[in-house]
Structure formats: structure tokens, C-alpha cells
Amino acid sequence: MNKNIYHPLLRKLILPVADKVMHTNICKYIKLLRKMDKWSQDEIICWQNEKLQEIIKQCYNNVFYYRKIFEERGLTSKDIQTIDDLTKLPTVDKGIIKNNYNAFLASNVREVRTKINSTGGTTGEPFRYHCDWDYWSAIQACNLRSWGFAGYKYGDRVLLFGGSSLLPTRKPNLIDKIRYSVERKYPLSAVHLSKENMEEYTLLIDKIHPQFMYGYPSSFFIFAKYIRKHKKLRFKPKAIFTTAEMLYPYYRNLIEEVFNCPVFDQYGCRDGGIIATECEMHSGLHIAPELSIVEFIRDGHPVSSGEIGEIVVTNLWNYSLPFIRYKTGDLGKPTNRICQCGRSLPLIDSLEGRTTDILTFSNGVSLGGPALTLIFRDLPVNKYQILQTQEDRVMVNLVKGKTFTSKDLKYVKDVFNAHVGLGVTVDFNFVDEIPLTKSGKLRFIVGLNPSQEIRS
């Protein structure tokens, strides 16, 4: 098909038809974002305040947990009118929601079209939760805008270098297959990075010529080292999007050097509802204010511009299970400056505290990145940690949920053994708790010699 026809055909015909069939609203929110892109910061805040009042009314009228909080503090929904009023409410975290899930679930949830979403949990704590389809639509629209910062057009060929194919028994459903085919997305596993797999990936890239690539920084780093050594990749993409891990400067430098294209870092927290992406200026990450209100706090108080604070999110769309002042567990540094790109979207100066190590074995297999979290995403596991104890030995610490069975354990063992390869032993250790680091975070992957191993 003529490349000049394909993109408008997708945008003007196929996407609207898909919205009608799936009962989604992606086209609607794309139009909203185009309108909001021209607004000033004051206009954006005014819009956020209106959305906040709506979600707070839902919490007060239909969410038992929040209704109880309001009553205990002598508040009504009218007491939360603006972003500044949010400090009247306490923060919540993943543990609080999981332990009181039914109390967080809206009583009128049947009136809202929902799906069950899940995160593998890069903090080592998987999480499943209700998600409005309307919220999902808004996320897709914001993602399209974020990728557009790098010149992406809906329908451009994208290689998804992530967690696909990690789970051998889980196959893409028909809808996903159709969507990937129409959108020209090519999912590859970024977990099992053996020499043989990376050889296949280079051949595929040279065959399909993806205009963009999207995936985990650590995986692109490993792949870039392989390409630099063997000099086999001929095609260069327009840009690479990285997500879910810290993008270290030495990661970025090598990836940009080998692939000969810019890297656009992206931060996302699906449960909290936040997306932030670098623009072409690469001087911070633009927050999508249409999805959520983002606070940066330390010791319960907002930090100043340029100071590091914990990222706390209020989702403006998820009426089935509202996230109000949700602690993501991530750290960031906000800034009041306006980006030179001219966009009025708020900025995160830098991100802190999202680190994962790479596990490398003598058989040539490397495992790393948040794709490993997919193993536990839908299992009754409260917490987990993967440690490399010897060159060819891995220990998996598990805090079991109440319904965890021997069948679940066999499944996890089979998945690990399928990916570590011959000569690597995987031990499993059931514990009551997994200790946190001094900074209060759970490192869910710990390599044998992380700093030396990653930088080599």
C-alpha cells in the first residue's frame, strides 16, 4: 500500500471503526489532547481541578474506603476543589489497596465498563486492579502524543523490544494479533538475550526496517554491545523509546552510538496513571497532565523545584478503582522551568530510584529488565526477588499468597528453566518477608557484580 495513504487510512478510518467495535474512545481523546496542547499551564490546571472534583465525588459517594476517610477527617467532597486541597487526604500505596481491595472498588462499578489490568511490579510486588476502558483509551491517546515527540505517526513500523514471548504457554489473542498487524508492531522478547536470539533480531530488523524501537534500556544496552562487537546491523531506526528502568547516561551513549539515532526516555505507571516522555530537546520528561495530577513529596510535604521527592499520583480517569494520592514508590525531581520546545506540559527534571540489574551466565544468556516481572504478574505471589548467587546459579525468593499451589511453583520453574539455558541452576526459597534497601525500596533483581557487569 502507498505509504502516503496508509497513515491517514489508519487514523481516519480504521481507528474510528476500532473505537466503535471495542467501545473505546481513543479518537475522542486524541482530539482533546490536540486542543489541550495549545493551552497555557493555568488552563491545564483549571481543567485538572474540574476533573478532580468529579473523581472526588465518585470516591465520596461510591468508594467505601474514601468515604470512611472523609468522615474520619470531617470532610465532604466539596472540601476538595483544587489540587492544593489534596493534602487534606492521606496517601495510599499498593499494599494498602491490595489489603483493602473491596473497600477501594467502587459500589457502582457495574455501571462502568472495566477490564482487569495488571503490573508485573518492578518493585517486586505484582498488582492486579480494575481499570476503566475510558481510562485505557486516554492512555493510548497520550502514548500516541508522546511518541509523536520523536516524529512517530500512527502506523509507523515499531519493534517492541520487551516482555513478549517470555511466557511460553501464553499466546497473543486474536485481537492483539490483528492490532499488531494493522499498527505494524513487531513484539520480540528482551529477556532471553542469547547470542543466537540477538543474531535473529538483527536479521529481522534488517528485513522489516522498523522506523522506531521501544523497550527496556538494559535490553537495548545488551543488544547494542552485541551489535558493536559483531557489526551486523545495517538498518538504523529514526528513534528509540526506552521505558520501565533508569536510563543511565552510559546506556544512552552506547545505544545512540550503535543505532545512530536519538533515545527518547519514557516513564509510565499504569496503575497510578502517569506518563512522562522526553521531547526532542531531551531536557526532562513532559508529564501528561490529562491523565493524572502528580505531586512530589518528602516527609509529607511538597518539595520545591529542583528537589527530589516521592512521586504521588491522583488518577483522573479510573472511576472503578480510584487511585487518590497513590505512592508509586518512584522518586523524581520536578522543575518549574518551561521547556525550550515551547510545550506548556509540566516537566520532571530527572527520575531516581528505578534500578534493575542484568544477570549474565557463562552459557552466553543474559536476563534482565522488568520483563522478568511478567512471570509473577498473574500468580498469587505477594513479593519476590531474583538474586544471582553464583556465576551460574540463581535464587528466587518468594512470599507466597494464600492460594499459591505446587502447580504455580512448577509453572515458575518451567519458565525460568526455559530461559536461563543449560548449566544454570535456579533455586527457590519461600520466605515470610523480603528486606528493603536502606532507601526503603525492594530491589527485585540483584546481579552478582551489578556495577561491573552492566558497564562492561
C-alpha positions in Angstrom: 0.0 0.0 0.0 1.2 3.5 -0.8 2.9 4.8 2.3 1.2 8.2 1.8 -2.2 6.6 2.1 -1.6 4.1 4.9 -1.2 6.6 7.8 -4.4 8.7 7.1 -6.3 5.5 6.4 -5.4 4.2 9.9 -6.1 7.5 11.6 -9.4 8.4 9.8 -11.0 5.1 9.1 -9.5 2.1 10.9 -9.1 3.7 14.3 -12.6 5.2 14.4 -14.0 1.8 13.4 -12.0 0.0 16.1 -13.3 2.5 18.6 -16.9 1.6 17.7 -16.2 -2.2 17.7 -14.3 -2.1 21.0 -16.4 0.6 22.6 -13.3 2.7 23.2 -12.7 6.4 22.8 -9.2 6.8 21.6 -10.2 9.2 18.7 -12.1 11.4 21.1 -9.1 11.8 23.4 -6.7 12.4 20.6 -8.8 15.4 19.7 -8.9 16.5 23.3 -5.1 16.3 23.5 -4.6 18.4 20.4 -6.9 21.0 21.9 -5.1 20.9 25.3 -1.6 21.1 23.7 -2.4 24.8 22.9 -3.5 25.6 26.4 -1.5 27.6 29.0 -0.4 25.9 32.3 -3.2 27.9 34.1 -5.8 26.5 31.7 -4.5 23.0 32.2 -4.7 23.3 36.0 -8.2 24.6 35.7 -9.2 21.6 33.7 -7.5 19.3 36.2 -9.4 20.8 39.0 -12.7 20.1 37.3 -11.7 16.5 36.7 -10.5 16.2 40.2 -13.9 17.4 41.6 -15.6 14.7 39.5 -13.4 11.8 40.7 -13.6 13.0 44.3 -17.4 12.9 44.1 -17.2 9.3 42.9 -14.9 8.5 45.8 -17.2 10.2 48.4 -20.4 8.6 47.0 -19.4 5.2 45.9 -16.0 4.1 47.4 -16.2 2.8 51.0 -12.5 3.4 51.8 -12.5 7.0 50.9 -16.0 7.7 52.3 -14.6 6.5 55.6 -11.5 8.7 55.3 -13.7 11.7 54.6 -15.9 11.0 57.6 -12.9 10.5 59.9 -11.5 13.8 58.9 -14.8 15.7 59.0 -14.7 16.4 55.2 -17.1 16.2 52.3 -16.5 16.1 48.6 -16.9 19.9 48.5 -13.8 20.3 50.6 -11.6 19.0 47.7 -12.0 21.6 44.9 -8.4 22.2 43.8 -5.1 20.4 43.5 -3.9 22.2 46.7 -6.8 20.6 48.6 -5.4 17.1 48.0 -3.1 17.4 51.1 -6.2 17.1 53.2 -6.3 13.4 52.2 -3.7 10.7 53.2 -1.5 8.9 50.7 -2.1 5.3 49.8 0.2 2.6 48.4 -0.1 -0.7 46.6 -0.1 -2.6 49.9 -3.0 -0.6 51.3 -5.1 -1.1 48.2 -4.3 -4.9 48.0 -5.2 -5.4 51.6 -8.5 -3.4 51.3 -9.3 -4.1 47.7 -13.1 -4.5 48.0 -13.2 -1.2 50.0 -11.4 0.6 47.2 -13.7 -0.9 44.5 -16.5 1.4 43.6 -20.0 0.2 44.5 -21.3 1.3 41.1 -18.5 -0.5 39.2 -21.1 -2.4 37.2 -22.2 0.9 35.7 -18.6 1.5 34.3 -17.1 -0.6 31.6 -13.9 -2.1 33.1 -11.1 -4.5 32.4 -8.7 -6.2 34.7 -5.2 -4.7 34.3 -2.0 -5.9 35.9 1.5 -4.8 36.5 4.4 -7.2 37.0 5.8 -4.9 39.6 9.3 -3.6 39.1 9.4 -3.2 42.9 8.9 -6.9 43.2 5.3 -6.7 44.2 2.8 -7.7 41.4 -0.6 -6.0 41.3 -3.9 -6.6 39.6 -6.6 -4.0 39.6 -9.8 -2.8 37.9 -9.3 -0.3 35.1 -12.0 1.7 33.2 -11.9 1.2 29.4 -12.3 5.0 29.2 -9.1 5.4 31.2 -7.4 2.8 28.9 -8.4 4.9 25.9 -6.9 8.1 27.4 -3.6 6.2 28.0 -3.5 5.1 24.3 -4.1 8.7 23.2 -1.4 10.0 25.5 1.1 7.4 24.3 0.5 8.4 20.7 1.2 12.0 21.5 4.3 11.1 23.5 5.7 9.1 20.6 4.9 11.9 18.3 7.6 14.0 20.1 10.1 11.8 18.1 8.2 12.1 14.8 6.2 8.9 15.2 3.0 8.7 13.1 0.3 6.1 13.9 1.1 3.1 11.7 4.9 3.6 11.5 6.7 0.3 11.9 7.7 -0.3 15.6 9.8 -3.1 17.0 8.6 -3.8 20.6 11.7 -5.0 22.5 10.0 -6.0 25.7 8.4 -8.9 27.6 6.7 -10.7 24.7 7.4 -14.4 24.3 8.7 -14.6 27.9 5.9 -16.9 28.9 5.9 -20.0 26.6 2.4 -21.1 27.4 0.8 -17.6 26.9 0.0 -16.8 23.3 -1.3 -13.4 21.9 -5.1 -13.4 21.5 -6.7 -12.8 18.1 -7.4 -9.2 18.8 -3.8 -8.5 19.8 -2.6 -10.2 16.7 -4.9 -8.2 14.5 -4.0 -4.9 16.3 -0.2 -5.5 16.0 -0.6 -6.4 12.3 -2.6 -3.3 11.5 -0.5 -1.0 13.6 2.7 -2.6 12.2 4.2 -3.5 15.6 6.6 -6.4 16.0 6.9 -7.8 19.5 10.2 -9.5 20.5 11.4 -10.9 23.8 14.0 -8.8 25.5 14.6 -11.2 28.3 16.4 -14.2 26.8 19.2 -12.3 25.1 21.4 -15.2 23.9 23.8 -14.7 21.0 21.5 -16.8 18.8 18.5 -14.7 19.6 20.3 -11.4 19.0 21.5 -12.8 15.7 17.9 -13.5 14.7 16.9 -10.0 15.9 19.5 -8.3 13.7 18.3 -10.2 10.7 14.7 -9.3 11.4 15.5 -5.6 11.9 17.3 -5.5 8.6 14.3 -7.2 7.0 11.4 -5.2 8.3 13.2 -1.8 8.7 11.4 -0.6 11.9 11.2 3.2 12.0 11.1 3.1 15.8 12.1 0.7 18.6 10.6 0.6 22.0 11.8 -1.4 25.1 13.9 -1.7 28.2 17.1 0.3 28.5 19.1 -2.7 29.9 18.0 -4.9 27.0 18.9 -2.3 24.3 22.2 -1.9 26.1 23.0 -5.6 25.9 21.8 -5.7 22.3 23.9 -2.6 21.4 27.1 -4.3 22.9 26.4 -7.3 20.7 25.9 -5.2 17.5 29.0 -3.1 18.2 31.1 -6.3 18.6 29.8 -8.1 15.6 28.9 -5.1 13.4 26.0 -6.9 11.8 23.1 -4.3 11.9 22.8 -2.3 8.7 19.5 -0.5 9.2 19.2 2.4 11.6 15.8 3.4 13.1 14.6 7.1 13.4 14.4 6.9 17.2 14.4 4.5 20.2 11.9 4.8 23.1 13.1 3.4 26.5 10.9 2.7 29.5 10.4 1.0 32.8 14.1 1.3 34.0 16.6 4.0 34.8 18.2 5.2 31.5 21.8 5.6 32.7 24.0 8.1 30.7 26.3 5.2 29.6 23.2 3.3 28.5 22.1 6.2 26.4 25.5 7.0 25.0 26.1 3.4 23.7 22.6 2.9 22.4 22.7 6.2 20.5 26.2 5.5 19.1 25.4 2.0 17.9 21.9 2.6 16.5 22.9 6.0 15.2 19.6 7.6 16.4 18.3 9.6 19.4 16.8 7.9 22.5 13.6 9.2 24.0 13.1 8.1 27.6 9.6 7.5 28.9 8.3 7.0 32.4 5.0 5.2 33.0 3.0 3.9 35.9 -0.2 2.3 34.6 -1.8 1.7 38.0 -1.2 5.3 39.1 -1.9 6.6 35.6 1.1 8.7 34.7 3.1 9.0 31.5 6.0 11.3 31.1 8.2 11.5 28.0 11.3 13.3 26.7 10.7 15.6 23.8 13.1 16.5 21.0 15.0 18.8 23.4 15.9 15.9 25.8 15.9 18.3 28.8 13.5 16.5 31.1 10.3 14.5 30.7 6.9 16.1 29.9 4.1 14.9 32.1 0.7 14.1 30.5 -1.5 16.2 32.8 -4.6 14.9 31.1 -4.1 11.5 32.9 -3.3 12.5 36.4 -2.3 15.0 39.0 1.4 14.5 40.0 2.8 15.5 43.3 6.4 15.3 44.5 6.6 15.0 48.3 9.1 14.4 51.1 8.1 13.8 54.7 4.5 14.5 53.7 5.2 17.9 52.2 5.7 19.1 48.6 9.3 19.6 47.5 10.5 22.7 45.7 11.6 22.9 42.1 14.9 21.0 41.7 14.5 18.9 44.8 14.0 15.1 44.9 10.6 13.9 46.1 8.5 10.7 46.0 6.1 10.7 43.1 2.5 10.6 44.2 -0.3 10.4 41.7 -4.0 11.1 41.6 -5.6 9.3 38.6 -8.3 11.4 37.0 -10.0 8.7 35.0 -10.3 5.4 36.8 -13.7 5.5 38.3 -14.0 1.8 39.0 -11.0 1.8 41.4 -9.8 5.3 42.1 -6.2 6.0 42.9 -6.1 9.2 45.0 -2.6 10.3 46.2 -1.1 7.0 45.2 2.5 6.5 46.1 4.3 5.0 43.1 7.4 4.1 45.0 9.5 6.1 42.5 11.5 9.3 43.1 11.7 12.3 40.8 12.9 15.9 40.6 10.2 18.4 39.4 11.1 21.7 37.8 9.2 25.0 37.2 11.1 25.8 34.1 9.4 25.8 30.7 11.0 23.5 28.1 12.6 25.2 25.1 10.3 23.1 22.8 7.5 25.6 23.7 5.1 23.0 25.1 3.3 24.0 28.3 3.2 20.5 29.7 4.8 20.2 33.1 8.3 18.7 33.4 10.2 16.2 35.5 13.8 17.2 35.6 15.1 13.7 36.3 13.9 10.3 37.6 15.6 8.4 40.5 15.3 5.0 42.1 14.2 2.6 39.4 17.1 0.2 39.0 17.3 -3.4 37.9 20.4 -5.5 37.3 21.4 -7.7 34.5 22.0 -11.4 35.1 24.7 -12.9 32.8 25.6 -16.6 32.7 28.6 -18.5 31.3 26.4 -20.1 28.6 26.0 -16.6 27.0 22.5 -16.0 28.2 21.7 -12.6 29.7 18.5 -11.9 31.6 17.4 -8.5 32.8 14.8 -5.8 32.8 11.2 -5.6 34.0 10.2 -8.3 31.6 11.1 -10.8 34.3 8.2 -9.4 36.3 5.7 -10.9 33.8 6.4 -14.4 35.3 4.6 -13.4 38.5 2.1 -10.9 37.1 -1.0 -13.2 37.4 0.2 -15.6 40.1 -0.7 -15.5 43.8 2.7 -14.1 44.9 2.9 -11.2 47.3 6.6 -10.4 46.8 9.6 -11.8 45.0 13.3 -11.2 44.5 15.7 -12.7 42.0 19.3 -12.9 43.1 22.3 -14.3 41.2 24.3 -16.1 44.0 27.0 -17.6 41.7 28.0 -17.3 38.1 25.6 -20.0 37.1 23.2 -20.1 40.0 20.1 -18.0 40.7 18.0 -17.8 43.9 14.3 -16.8 43.7 12.9 -15.6 47.0 9.1 -15.8 47.1 6.5 -14.6 49.6 3.6 -16.8 48.7 0.0 -15.8 48.6 -2.7 -17.8 50.3 -3.8 -19.6 47.1 -0.3 -20.4 45.8 0.0 -24.1 44.8 2.5 -26.7 43.7 1.2 -26.2 40.2 2.1 -22.5 40.4 5.6 -23.4 41.5 6.0 -25.8 38.6 4.9 -23.1 36.2 7.5 -20.7 37.6 10.3 -23.3 37.5 9.4 -24.3 33.9 9.5 -20.6 32.7 12.9 -19.9 34.4 14.5 -23.1 33.2 13.3 -22.4 29.7 15.1 -19.1 29.7 18.3 -19.5 31.7 19.6 -22.3 29.4 21.8 -25.3 30.1 24.2 -25.3 33.0 22.3 -22.7 35.2 20.7 -23.8 38.4 17.6 -22.0 39.7 16.8 -22.4 43.4 13.5 -21.4 45.1 13.3 -20.1 48.6 10.0 -19.4 50.4 10.2 -16.6 52.9 7.9 -14.6 55.1 9.4 -11.2 54.1 12.0 -9.7 51.8 14.2 -7.0 53.3 14.2 -3.5 51.8 17.2 -1.4 50.9 18.3 1.5 53.0 16.3 3.8 50.8 13.2 1.8 51.5 12.8 0.1 48.1 12.8 -3.6 47.2 15.3 -4.5 44.5 13.6 -7.3 42.7 16.7 -8.3 40.6 20.2 -8.4 42.1 23.1 -9.3 39.9 26.4 -10.9 41.0 28.5 -7.9 40.3 26.0 -5.3 39.1 28.1 -2.2 38.5 31.0 -4.1 36.8 28.6 -6.4 34.9 26.4 -3.7 33.5 29.2 -1.4 32.4 31.5 -3.9 30.7 
